[in-house]
Amino acid sequence: MQAAKRTAEIRNEVEDSLRQLREKFEDVESVVAIYSADKGTIAAALNVLVSVLQALEDIVLYYSAKRGMCHDGDFVIFMLTQVEKG
């Protein structure tokens, strides 16, 4: 019973983190829109986005490997659609 409860808590934390990720992307988009003439800002924003996406990929691969899931992208597509649903 404790394991199921803890699993649900972790799932909720992951879902919340993915929702927050969307907000962070929107923040970066706003900064780029405001400072679009500054190439340094654009490069920094791109670095942030790439880092976040790499971290997300690492998380997905870690959990999919632990669950024995194949890496054909189905899990990633599922998670991204969950984020879009908000």
Buried (B, 14 or more C-beta within 10 A) or exposed (E): EEEEEEEEEEEEEBEEEBEEBEEEBEEBEEBBEEBEEEEEBBEBBEEBBEEBEEEBEEBBBEBBEEEEEEEEEEBBEEBBEEBEEE
